[in-house]
Amino acid sequence: MFVYCIILIVLLFTSCPAAGKTVSGVFRSDAARENKGQYITRFLYHGENGLVAYNVDNVLLAVQKEARLLLFQGSEGLDNLSCLERLASAHISINLIKEEQNRTIPHQSGPQAWHVMYVDQYTCQDGEMDGALEDLRFQITMMNPDAAGNPLDHFSAEETGLHSFYFLLILAYFVASCIYIQPLWQALSKAGPMHTVLKVLSTALLLQGTSVLLNYIHMARYARDGVGTPLTGSLAELCDVVAQVQMLYLLLSLCVGWSLSRSRKSQSKPLQWDSSPASTALALAVVITQGALLIWEQLEDVEHHSFHAQRSVPGWLLMALRVALALFLASVLYQIISAERSALKRDFYLSFGKGCFLWFLCHPVLVLFSVILNEHQKEKVVTIGVILCQSISVVVLYRLFLSRSLYWEVSSLSSVTLPLTMSRRSRY
C-alpha cells in the first residue's frame, strides 16, 4: 500500500508543469475572452534594463487577431474593472506584429511584480469569434539585469540568492557528513534502543539533503535558460513532502507512546508502550491529513516552491495543523514532565520538546513575520528560514538521542516505550 501511495505522489508531482521565466504555451482567444484577458505569468523586475521578449510561431494569425501582450504593474483592483477598462489600464502594450520582439521594462526604484496577459480583438467583443479558435503558440522570456547591468538574469527578484543559498547548504551538508558519518554509523550499528529513531532521523535528513541537491540542480539549469529541469524540481518537492510526513510520524508516535505508557504504568512492571487501535488511528489520520495538504498546496501553487508565504487555502490549513500539533505535543510533554521525578529525564523531554516545537512552529512563525516584509523578500525569508530551522531541529534531536550522558539513563525507558521499536522484548 505504501509503495502505491509513493507511485501516486510521484505521478502527481511529475505531471505538474513548472512555471519558469521562459514560458511556453498557447494563446487562446476563448480563454482571453472568458477571463477578460488570458493570464500568462508574473515576474518581479528590479533595477533598470529589465527585458521581456516573445516569439510566436504564426505571426500572420497574430496580426489577423490583433494580438497583444499587456503588462500590468501590480494586480490590485484589476478584477473589479470592466474588460475595456482593464485593457486600458495596462502599463505596457506590445503588439504581436513580428515573429520575435524585445521590450525593455522601465527603471524600477525597487523590486516590483509585473503581470503578463494576452488579449486580442475578440477579448471584449460579444459577437461570434470567426476563425478565432485557432491557437497561437508562443514563448516568452523575462530577464532581470545582472551585476553588469545586462538583461541576462532569469531569476525574479523574489528568487535572487536562493541558488547561492542551496550551494552553501550542500557544502555544509557535505562537510557535516564527512565529520559525523563515522560516529553515526557506529551508533546505528550498535542496534540499541535508540536504533529505530536514529534510522528515521537519518532517513529524514537524507531526504532533506536530496531535496536541497535537486533544487540546486534545477536552479543551476534555470539560471542558464529560465526553464530549469521541471522533473528535478518536482522530485525535490516530493523528497521534502516525504521527509515532512516521516518526521511528523516520528515525533507524534514518540509523544503518544510515552503518554500511553505513563498512563498505563503500574508499580509491578516497567513502563511499556502498548499499541492500540486508537493510537494507530490517531497517528495515521494526522500523517495522511498533512500529506494530503502538502500535495494539495504544491498542486495549487503555480510557482512550486517547497515552502510558501501562504496565499492558498491548503497552505493556511497546513499551518493551522502544525500549530495544533505543536499545542498537542506541548500538552503531552507537560503532563509527562510534571509526573517525572528524575531531573535527567526531565531535561531529556525538554530538549525533545525544543526540537519538536522548532520543527512544527518555524513555518507558521516565519509566515507571520513575512507579513511585514516586502513582496520580493517573503518567499526567500520563508524558504531559507524553514530549511535552516528544520535542519537545526534534526541536529538537536540527533544530539539528544546520541548523547552519552543521557543514553544509558533513558535506554531502559526507550527500549520499551518507543512506538517505532519493532520488538516488544527488551534487548538488555
URFENUR-V853303 format. One record per residue. N is the residue number from 1. RES is the residue in one small letter. PSI is psi in degrees with one decimal (999 if undefined). OMEGA is omega in radians with two decimals (* if undefined). Layout:
n=N res=RES psi=PSI omega=OMEGA
n=N res=RES psi=PSI omega=OMEGA
//
This chain:
n=1 res=m psi=-43.0 omega=-3.14
n=2 res=f psi=-39.9 omega=3.13
n=3 res=v psi=-42.7 omega=3.12
n=4 res=y psi=-37.6 omega=3.11
n=5 res=c psi=-42.5 omega=3.12
n=6 res=i psi=-43.1 omega=3.12
n=7 res=i psi=-41.7 omega=3.13
n=8 res=l psi=-42.9 omega=3.13
n=9 res=i psi=-42.3 omega=3.12
n=10 res=v psi=-45.4 omega=-3.13
n=11 res=l psi=-39.8 omega=3.14
n=12 res=l psi=-42.8 omega=-3.08
n=13 res=f psi=-41.3 omega=-3.10
n=14 res=t psi=-16.7 omega=3.11
n=15 res=s psi=-5.5 omega=-3.12
n=16 res=c psi=125.8 omega=3.09
n=17 res=p psi=134.5 omega=3.11
n=18 res=a psi=129.8 omega=-3.10
n=19 res=a psi=107.3 omega=3.07
n=20 res=g psi=-179.6 omega=3.11
n=21 res=k psi=7.1 omega=2.73
n=22 res=t psi=101.5 omega=-2.98
n=23 res=v psi=128.3 omega=3.10
n=24 res=s psi=150.0 omega=3.13
n=25 res=g psi=-152.3 omega=-3.14
n=26 res=v psi=139.0 omega=2.97
n=27 res=f psi=127.1 omega=-3.11
n=28 res=r psi=122.5 omega=-3.13
n=29 res=s psi=-37.5 omega=-3.13
n=30 res=d psi=-37.7 omega=3.09
n=31 res=a psi=-40.1 omega=3.11
n=32 res=a psi=-38.0 omega=-3.13
n=33 res=r psi=-40.1 omega=-3.10
n=34 res=e psi=-35.0 omega=-3.03
n=35 res=n psi=14.6 omega=-3.09
n=36 res=k psi=42.0 omega=-3.11
n=37 res=g psi=132.6 omega=3.14
n=38 res=q psi=114.5 omega=-3.13
n=39 res=y psi=132.2 omega=-3.08
n=40 res=i psi=-59.9 omega=-3.09
n=41 res=t psi=178.3 omega=3.05
n=42 res=r psi=156.5 omega=-3.12
n=43 res=f psi=136.2 omega=3.12
n=44 res=l psi=105.8 omega=3.10
n=45 res=y psi=153.9 omega=3.05
n=46 res=h psi=155.0 omega=3.11
n=47 res=g psi=-150.5 omega=3.12
n=48 res=e psi=167.6 omega=-3.11
n=49 res=n psi=23.3 omega=2.96
n=50 res=g psi=150.7 omega=-2.99
n=51 res=l psi=141.2 omega=2.93
n=52 res=v psi=130.1 omega=-3.12
n=53 res=a psi=143.5 omega=3.13
n=54 res=y psi=160.2 omega=3.05
n=55 res=n psi=128.4 omega=3.10
n=56 res=v psi=148.9 omega=-3.06
n=57 res=d psi=-12.5 omega=-3.11
n=58 res=n psi=85.0 omega=-3.07
n=59 res=v psi=-30.7 omega=3.12
n=60 res=l psi=-42.2 omega=3.09
n=61 res=l psi=-39.2 omega=3.12
n=62 res=a psi=-42.1 omega=3.12
n=63 res=v psi=-40.4 omega=3.13
n=64 res=q psi=-39.3 omega=-3.14
n=65 res=k psi=-7.8 omega=-3.01
n=66 res=e psi=47.3 omega=-3.07
n=67 res=a psi=144.1 omega=3.13
n=68 res=r psi=153.1 omega=2.93
n=69 res=l psi=129.1 omega=3.10
n=70 res=l psi=134.0 omega=3.11
n=71 res=l psi=124.7 omega=-3.12
n=72 res=f psi=134.8 omega=3.09
n=73 res=q psi=94.5 omega=-3.01
n=74 res=g psi=160.7 omega=-3.08
n=75 res=s psi=11.0 omega=-3.10
n=76 res=e psi=129.4 omega=3.05
n=77 res=g psi=-3.4 omega=-3.11
n=78 res=l psi=-35.6 omega=-3.10
n=79 res=d psi=-20.5 omega=-3.12
n=80 res=n psi=-4.4 omega=-3.11
n=81 res=l psi=153.0 omega=3.00
n=82 res=s psi=171.4 omega=-3.09
n=83 res=c psi=-49.8 omega=-3.12
n=84 res=l psi=-37.5 omega=3.11
n=85 res=e psi=-37.8 omega=3.11
n=86 res=r psi=-46.0 omega=3.14
n=87 res=l psi=-37.6 omega=-3.12
n=88 res=a psi=-20.5 omega=-3.09
n=89 res=s psi=-1.2 omega=-3.13
n=90 res=a psi=139.1 omega=3.12
n=91 res=h psi=-31.8 omega=3.12
n=92 res=i psi=134.4 omega=3.08
n=93 res=s psi=126.4 omega=-3.12
n=94 res=i psi=114.8 omega=3.08
n=95 res=n psi=129.2 omega=-3.11
n=96 res=l psi=74.1 omega=-3.10
n=97 res=i psi=0.1 omega=3.10
n=98 res=k psi=157.6 omega=3.12
n=99 res=e psi=-37.3 omega=3.09
n=100 res=e psi=144.0 omega=3.12
n=101 res=q psi=146.1 omega=3.10
n=102 res=n psi=153.6 omega=3.04
n=103 res=r psi=130.3 omega=3.12
n=104 res=t psi=135.2 omega=3.12
n=105 res=i psi=137.9 omega=3.12
n=106 res=p psi=157.6 omega=-3.13
n=107 res=h psi=136.2 omega=3.14
n=108 res=q psi=123.2 omega=3.07
n=109 res=s psi=-26.4 omega=3.08
n=110 res=g psi=165.9 omega=3.13
n=111 res=p psi=132.4 omega=-3.07
n=112 res=q psi=135.4 omega=3.13
n=113 res=a psi=130.8 omega=3.04
n=114 res=w psi=134.3 omega=-3.12
n=115 res=h psi=133.6 omega=-3.09
n=116 res=v psi=134.6 omega=-3.11
n=117 res=m psi=144.8 omega=3.10
n=118 res=y psi=135.7 omega=3.05
n=119 res=v psi=161.6 omega=3.02
n=120 res=d psi=-170.7 omega=-3.05
n=121 res=q psi=-16.9 omega=-3.11
n=122 res=y psi=-7.9 omega=-3.00
n=123 res=t psi=-42.9 omega=-3.07
n=124 res=c psi=13.6 omega=3.13
n=125 res=q psi=151.2 omega=3.12
n=126 res=d psi=-11.7 omega=-3.09
n=127 res=g psi=-173.7 omega=3.13
n=128 res=e psi=150.2 omega=3.13
n=129 res=m psi=85.7 omega=-3.11
n=130 res=d psi=116.1 omega=3.09
n=131 res=g psi=12.9 omega=-3.06
n=132 res=a psi=-6.0 omega=-3.07
n=133 res=l psi=-8.5 omega=3.11
n=134 res=e psi=130.1 omega=-3.07
n=135 res=d psi=155.9 omega=-3.13
n=136 res=l psi=113.9 omega=-3.12
n=137 res=r psi=144.3 omega=-3.07
n=138 res=f psi=167.0 omega=2.95
n=139 res=q psi=127.4 omega=-3.14
n=140 res=i psi=131.2 omega=3.10
n=141 res=t psi=131.3 omega=-3.13
n=142 res=m psi=128.5 omega=-3.03
n=143 res=m psi=144.1 omega=3.03
n=144 res=n psi=162.1 omega=3.06
n=145 res=p psi=143.5 omega=3.07
n=146 res=d psi=-166.8 omega=-3.09
n=147 res=a psi=-28.3 omega=3.13
n=148 res=a psi=-0.5 omega=3.14
n=149 res=g psi=4.1 omega=3.13
n=150 res=n psi=139.8 omega=-3.11
n=151 res=p psi=76.9 omega=-3.08
n=152 res=l psi=0.4 omega=-3.07
n=153 res=d psi=115.4 omega=-3.13
n=154 res=h psi=-13.5 omega=-3.05
n=155 res=f psi=134.1 omega=3.00
n=156 res=s psi=161.8 omega=-3.11
n=157 res=a psi=-30.2 omega=-3.13
n=158 res=e psi=-11.3 omega=-3.13
n=159 res=e psi=-9.5 omega=-3.11
n=160 res=t psi=128.6 omega=3.12
n=161 res=g psi=-18.6 omega=-3.13
n=162 res=l psi=-35.8 omega=3.13
n=163 res=h psi=-47.5 omega=3.13
n=164 res=s psi=-36.9 omega=3.12
n=165 res=f psi=-45.7 omega=3.13
n=166 res=y psi=-36.6 omega=3.11
n=167 res=f psi=-46.2 omega=3.13
n=168 res=l psi=-36.1 omega=3.13
n=169 res=l psi=-39.6 omega=3.07
n=170 res=i psi=-42.2 omega=3.11
n=171 res=l psi=-41.6 omega=3.12
n=172 res=a psi=-41.6 omega=3.08
n=173 res=y psi=-42.8 omega=-3.11
n=174 res=f psi=-46.4 omega=3.14
n=175 res=v psi=-44.1 omega=-3.14
n=176 res=a psi=-38.8 omega=3.13
n=177 res=s psi=-36.9 omega=3.10
n=178 res=c psi=-33.4 omega=-3.09
n=179 res=i psi=-41.3 omega=-2.95
n=180 res=y psi=-2.1 omega=-3.07
n=181 res=i psi=-38.0 omega=-3.10
n=182 res=q psi=-51.9 omega=3.11
n=183 res=p psi=-32.9 omega=3.11
n=184 res=l psi=-41.9 omega=3.12
n=185 res=w psi=-38.2 omega=3.11
n=186 res=q psi=-40.7 omega=3.12
n=187 res=a psi=-39.1 omega=3.11
n=188 res=l psi=-32.7 omega=-3.12
n=189 res=s psi=-23.0 omega=-3.13
n=190 res=k psi=-23.8 omega=3.13
n=191 res=a psi=43.9 omega=3.11
n=192 res=g psi=-170.0 omega=-3.10
n=193 res=p psi=-21.7 omega=3.11
n=194 res=m psi=6.2 omega=-3.02
n=195 res=h psi=-48.3 omega=-3.07
n=196 res=t psi=-40.8 omega=3.12
n=197 res=v psi=-44.1 omega=-3.14
n=198 res=l psi=-35.6 omega=3.09
n=199 res=k psi=-43.2 omega=-3.14
n=200 res=v psi=-42.5 omega=3.09
n=201 res=l psi=-41.8 omega=3.13
n=202 res=s psi=-40.8 omega=3.12
n=203 res=t psi=-43.0 omega=3.12
n=204 res=a psi=-41.7 omega=3.12
n=205 res=l psi=-38.4 omega=3.09
n=206 res=l psi=-40.6 omega=3.10
n=207 res=l psi=-39.6 omega=3.09
n=208 res=q psi=-45.4 omega=3.12
n=209 res=g psi=-39.5 omega=3.10
n=210 res=t psi=-40.7 omega=3.10
n=211 res=s psi=-42.9 omega=3.12
n=212 res=v psi=-43.9 omega=3.14
n=213 res=l psi=-44.7 omega=3.14
n=214 res=l psi=-38.0 omega=3.07
n=215 res=n psi=-39.3 omega=3.12
n=216 res=y psi=-42.7 omega=3.12
n=217 res=i psi=-44.2 omega=3.13
n=218 res=h psi=-44.9 omega=-3.08
n=219 res=m psi=-28.7 omega=3.06
n=220 res=a psi=-41.6 omega=3.08
n=221 res=r psi=-37.6 omega=3.13
n=222 res=y psi=-36.0 omega=-3.14
n=223 res=a psi=-23.6 omega=-3.11
n=224 res=r psi=-39.0 omega=-3.03
n=225 res=d psi=-3.4 omega=3.13
n=226 res=g psi=3.4 omega=3.13
n=227 res=v psi=-43.5 omega=-3.09
n=228 res=g psi=-156.0 omega=3.09
n=229 res=t psi=95.6 omega=-3.07
n=230 res=p psi=-37.8 omega=3.14
n=231 res=l psi=-41.7 omega=3.12
n=232 res=t psi=-42.4 omega=3.09
n=233 res=g psi=-39.1 omega=3.11
n=234 res=s psi=-38.7 omega=3.10
n=235 res=l psi=-34.9 omega=3.08
n=236 res=a psi=-43.1 omega=3.09
n=237 res=e psi=-38.8 omega=3.12
n=238 res=l psi=-44.8 omega=3.12
n=239 res=c psi=-40.3 omega=3.14
n=240 res=d psi=-40.3 omega=3.12
n=241 res=v psi=-45.4 omega=3.14
n=242 res=v psi=-40.6 omega=3.11
n=243 res=a psi=-41.4 omega=3.12
n=244 res=q psi=-45.1 omega=-3.12
n=245 res=v psi=-40.9 omega=-3.12
n=246 res=q psi=-43.8 omega=3.12
n=247 res=m psi=-37.7 omega=3.09
n=248 res=l psi=-46.3 omega=-3.13
n=249 res=y psi=-40.4 omega=3.13
n=250 res=l psi=-54.2 omega=-3.06
n=251 res=l psi=-43.0 omega=-3.14
n=252 res=l psi=-41.5 omega=-3.12
n=253 res=s psi=-41.2 omega=3.13
n=254 res=l psi=-48.2 omega=-3.11
n=255 res=c psi=-44.7 omega=3.13
n=256 res=v psi=-39.6 omega=3.13
n=257 res=g psi=-45.3 omega=3.10
n=258 res=w psi=-40.7 omega=-3.13
n=259 res=s psi=-45.0 omega=-3.14
n=260 res=l psi=-41.5 omega=-3.10
n=261 res=s psi=-36.3 omega=3.14
n=262 res=r psi=-35.5 omega=-3.13
n=263 res=s psi=-18.8 omega=-3.10
n=264 res=r psi=3.1 omega=-3.03
n=265 res=k psi=154.9 omega=3.08
n=266 res=s psi=168.0 omega=-3.12
n=267 res=q psi=-19.5 omega=-3.02
n=268 res=s psi=-14.7 omega=3.14
n=269 res=k psi=155.7 omega=-3.08
n=270 res=p psi=171.0 omega=3.09
n=271 res=l psi=140.5 omega=-3.12
n=272 res=q psi=136.4 omega=3.08
n=273 res=w psi=120.0 omega=3.14
n=274 res=d psi=119.2 omega=3.11
n=275 res=s psi=135.9 omega=3.13
n=276 res=s psi=156.4 omega=3.09
n=277 res=p psi=-34.6 omega=-3.12
n=278 res=a psi=-46.7 omega=-3.12
n=279 res=s psi=-40.2 omega=3.11
n=280 res=t psi=-42.5 omega=3.13
n=281 res=a psi=-38.9 omega=3.13
n=282 res=l psi=-49.7 omega=-3.12
n=283 res=a psi=-46.7 omega=-3.11
n=284 res=l psi=-39.5 omega=-3.12
n=285 res=a psi=-44.7 omega=-3.13
n=286 res=v psi=-42.6 omega=3.14
n=287 res=v psi=-46.0 omega=3.14
n=288 res=i psi=-40.0 omega=3.13
n=289 res=t psi=-47.3 omega=3.14
n=290 res=q psi=-42.3 omega=3.12
n=291 res=g psi=-42.7 omega=3.13
n=292 res=a psi=-40.6 omega=3.13
n=293 res=l psi=-38.4 omega=3.11
n=294 res=l psi=-45.0 omega=3.13
n=295 res=i psi=-43.7 omega=3.13
n=296 res=w psi=-41.5 omega=-3.14
n=297 res=e psi=-43.3 omega=-3.14
n=298 res=q psi=-37.7 omega=-3.14
n=299 res=l psi=-29.1 omega=-3.12
n=300 res=e psi=-35.5 omega=-3.01
n=301 res=d psi=123.9 omega=-3.08
n=302 res=v psi=-20.3 omega=-3.11
n=303 res=e psi=-21.6 omega=3.06
n=304 res=h psi=62.1 omega=2.95
n=305 res=h psi=157.1 omega=3.10
n=306 res=s psi=-34.0 omega=3.14
n=307 res=f psi=150.5 omega=-2.97
n=308 res=h psi=145.3 omega=2.89
n=309 res=a psi=92.3 omega=-2.70
n=310 res=q psi=127.8 omega=3.02
n=311 res=r psi=4.4 omega=-3.02
n=312 res=s psi=159.9 omega=3.12
n=313 res=v psi=-49.0 omega=3.13
n=314 res=p psi=-30.8 omega=3.10
n=315 res=g psi=-44.4 omega=3.11
n=316 res=w psi=-38.5 omega=3.09
n=317 res=l psi=-38.1 omega=3.13
n=318 res=l psi=-41.9 omega=3.10
n=319 res=m psi=-40.5 omega=3.10
n=320 res=a psi=-39.3 omega=3.10
n=321 res=l psi=-41.7 omega=-3.14
n=322 res=r psi=-40.1 omega=3.10
n=323 res=v psi=-42.1 omega=3.12
n=324 res=a psi=-40.7 omega=3.11
n=325 res=l psi=-40.0 omega=3.11
n=326 res=a psi=-41.9 omega=3.11
n=327 res=l psi=-40.0 omega=3.12
n=328 res=f psi=-46.3 omega=3.13
n=329 res=l psi=-35.6 omega=3.09
n=330 res=a psi=-40.9 omega=3.12
n=331 res=s psi=-44.3 omega=-3.13
n=332 res=v psi=-47.1 omega=-3.11
n=333 res=l psi=-34.3 omega=3.11
n=334 res=y psi=-42.5 omega=3.11
n=335 res=q psi=-40.9 omega=-3.13
n=336 res=i psi=-46.6 omega=-3.10
n=337 res=i psi=-37.4 omega=-3.14
n=338 res=s psi=-33.1 omega=-3.11
n=339 res=a psi=-7.8 omega=-3.07
n=340 res=e psi=130.9 omega=-3.14
n=341 res=r psi=-27.8 omega=-3.10
n=342 res=s psi=123.9 omega=3.13
n=343 res=a psi=-34.8 omega=-3.12
n=344 res=l psi=-40.3 omega=3.11
n=345 res=k psi=-34.4 omega=3.07
n=346 res=r psi=-41.1 omega=3.08
n=347 res=d psi=-37.4 omega=3.11
n=348 res=f psi=-48.6 omega=-3.13
n=349 res=y psi=-36.4 omega=3.11
n=350 res=l psi=-44.0 omega=3.11
n=351 res=s psi=-39.2 omega=3.08
n=352 res=f psi=-41.0 omega=3.11
n=353 res=g psi=-38.6 omega=3.11
n=354 res=k psi=-43.6 omega=3.10
n=355 res=g psi=-40.5 omega=3.13
n=356 res=c psi=-48.8 omega=-3.07
n=357 res=f psi=-37.5 omega=3.10
n=358 res=l psi=-39.7 omega=-3.13
n=359 res=w psi=-46.2 omega=-3.03
n=360 res=f psi=-34.7 omega=-2.98
n=361 res=l psi=-12.0 omega=-3.07
n=362 res=c psi=-41.9 omega=-3.11
n=363 res=h psi=-52.1 omega=3.11
n=364 res=p psi=-41.1 omega=-3.12
n=365 res=v psi=-43.2 omega=-3.14
n=366 res=l psi=-35.4 omega=3.09
n=367 res=v psi=-42.4 omega=3.09
n=368 res=l psi=-39.8 omega=3.11
n=369 res=f psi=-34.6 omega=-3.08
n=370 res=s psi=-12.5 omega=3.13
n=371 res=v psi=-33.0 omega=-3.10
n=372 res=i psi=-3.7 omega=-3.10
n=373 res=l psi=163.6 omega=3.04
n=374 res=n psi=161.1 omega=-3.04
n=375 res=e psi=-39.6 omega=-3.07
n=376 res=h psi=-10.2 omega=-3.13
n=377 res=q psi=-19.1 omega=-2.96
n=378 res=k psi=-54.7 omega=-3.08
n=379 res=e psi=-40.0 omega=-3.13
n=380 res=k psi=-45.3 omega=-3.12
n=381 res=v psi=-44.3 omega=-3.13
n=382 res=v psi=-46.9 omega=-3.10
n=383 res=t psi=-52.4 omega=-3.11
n=384 res=i psi=-42.9 omega=-3.11
n=385 res=g psi=-44.0 omega=-3.12
n=386 res=v psi=-43.5 omega=-3.14
n=387 res=i psi=-44.8 omega=-3.13
n=388 res=l psi=-44.6 omega=-3.12
n=389 res=c psi=-42.7 omega=-3.13
n=390 res=q psi=-31.4 omega=3.04
n=391 res=s psi=-42.1 omega=3.09
n=392 res=i psi=-38.6 omega=3.12
n=393 res=s psi=-44.5 omega=3.12
n=394 res=v psi=-39.5 omega=3.12
n=395 res=v psi=-41.8 omega=3.11
n=396 res=v psi=-44.4 omega=3.14
n=397 res=l psi=-37.9 omega=3.07
n=398 res=y psi=-51.4 omega=-3.11
n=399 res=r psi=-35.5 omega=-3.14
n=400 res=l psi=-49.6 omega=-3.06
n=401 res=f psi=-19.9 omega=3.11
n=402 res=l psi=-9.5 omega=-3.06
n=403 res=s psi=124.7 omega=-3.12
n=404 res=r psi=-28.7 omega=-3.12
n=405 res=s psi=-24.4 omega=-3.13
n=406 res=l psi=-18.2 omega=-2.98
n=407 res=y psi=-52.6 omega=-3.06
n=408 res=w psi=-27.0 omega=3.13
n=409 res=e psi=-37.0 omega=-3.07
n=410 res=v psi=-2.5 omega=-3.05
n=411 res=s psi=-40.7 omega=3.13
n=412 res=s psi=-32.4 omega=3.09
n=413 res=l psi=-49.5 omega=-3.03
n=414 res=s psi=-32.8 omega=-3.07
n=415 res=s psi=-20.0 omega=3.13
n=416 res=v psi=-4.3 omega=-3.09
n=417 res=t psi=-18.7 omega=-3.09
n=418 res=l psi=123.6 omega=-3.13
n=419 res=p psi=-24.2 omega=-3.08
n=420 res=l psi=-4.4 omega=3.09
n=421 res=t psi=123.1 omega=-3.00
n=422 res=m psi=-34.7 omega=-3.10
n=423 res=s psi=137.4 omega=3.12
n=424 res=r psi=-10.3 omega=-3.10
n=425 res=r psi=138.5 omega=3.10
n=426 res=s psi=138.7 omega=3.14
n=427 res=r psi=-7.9 omega=-3.05
n=428 res=y psi=999 omega=*
//
